Amino acid sequence: MDATKEDIERVKLLRQVSGSKSEFNKLSLVQLQRLQELVEKKDYTHDKKAHKSKVKLLGKINVRIYELTEGRGIWG
């Protein structure tokens, strides 16, 4: 099975953010939205651990998108 352009893009973004939280926080809103789109498309139902990681990552992405769009000033 050959990797698609989306697979390559998803893996590239995942590698960029998996190393450190600061790298994750450096992603732009557009990059976060694209990563969210790519991760949501990928089916991990065959792998319970990978699916759990997917759900956790999507949660982190949603929080970060909220922080960028709504601002952090609400809590401090």
C-alpha positions in Angstrom: 0.0 0.0 0.0 1.5 3.3 -1.1 1.2 6.4 1.1 -1.0 9.1 -0.2 -0.1 12.8 -0.1 -2.4 13.2 2.9 -0.7 10.3 4.7 2.7 11.9 4.2 1.4 15.3 5.4 -0.3 13.8 8.4 2.8 11.9 9.5 5.0 15.0 9.0 2.7 17.0 11.2 2.4 14.3 13.8 6.2 13.9 14.0 6.5 17.7 14.4 4.2 17.8 17.4 4.9 14.4 19.0 8.4 15.5 20.2 7.5 18.3 22.5 4.6 20.4 23.8 6.4 23.6 22.6 6.4 22.3 19.1 2.7 21.6 19.3 2.0 25.1 20.6 4.0 26.6 17.7 1.6 25.2 15.1 -0.5 27.9 13.4 -4.3 27.8 13.5 -4.2 26.7 9.8 -1.8 23.8 10.6 -3.9 22.7 13.6 -7.0 22.7 11.5 -5.3 20.7 8.8 -3.9 18.2 11.3 -7.3 17.9 12.8 -8.8 17.2 9.4 -6.2 14.6 8.5 -6.3 12.8 11.9 -10.1 12.7 11.8 -10.1 11.0 8.3 -7.7 8.3 9.4 -9.4 5.1 10.6 -7.8 3.5 13.6 -10.7 1.3 14.8 -8.6 -1.8 14.1 -6.0 -0.7 16.7 -7.5 0.2 20.1 -4.4 1.9 21.4 -4.0 4.0 18.3 -7.7 5.0 18.3 -7.3 6.1 21.9 -4.3 8.2 21.0 -6.3 9.7 18.1 -9.1 10.7 20.4 -6.7 12.2 22.9 -4.9 14.2 20.2 -8.1 15.5 18.7 -9.0 16.8 22.2 -5.7 18.6 22.5 -6.1 20.1 19.0 -9.6 21.3 19.9 -8.3 23.0 23.1 -5.4 24.6 21.3 -7.7 25.9 18.5 -10.0 27.3 21.1 -7.1 29.0 22.8 -6.0 30.6 19.5 -9.4 31.7 18.4 -10.9 32.8 21.8 -7.8 33.9 23.5 -6.2 32.8 26.8 -7.3 36.0 28.6 -10.4 34.4 29.9 -8.6 32.5 32.7 -5.8 34.8 33.5 
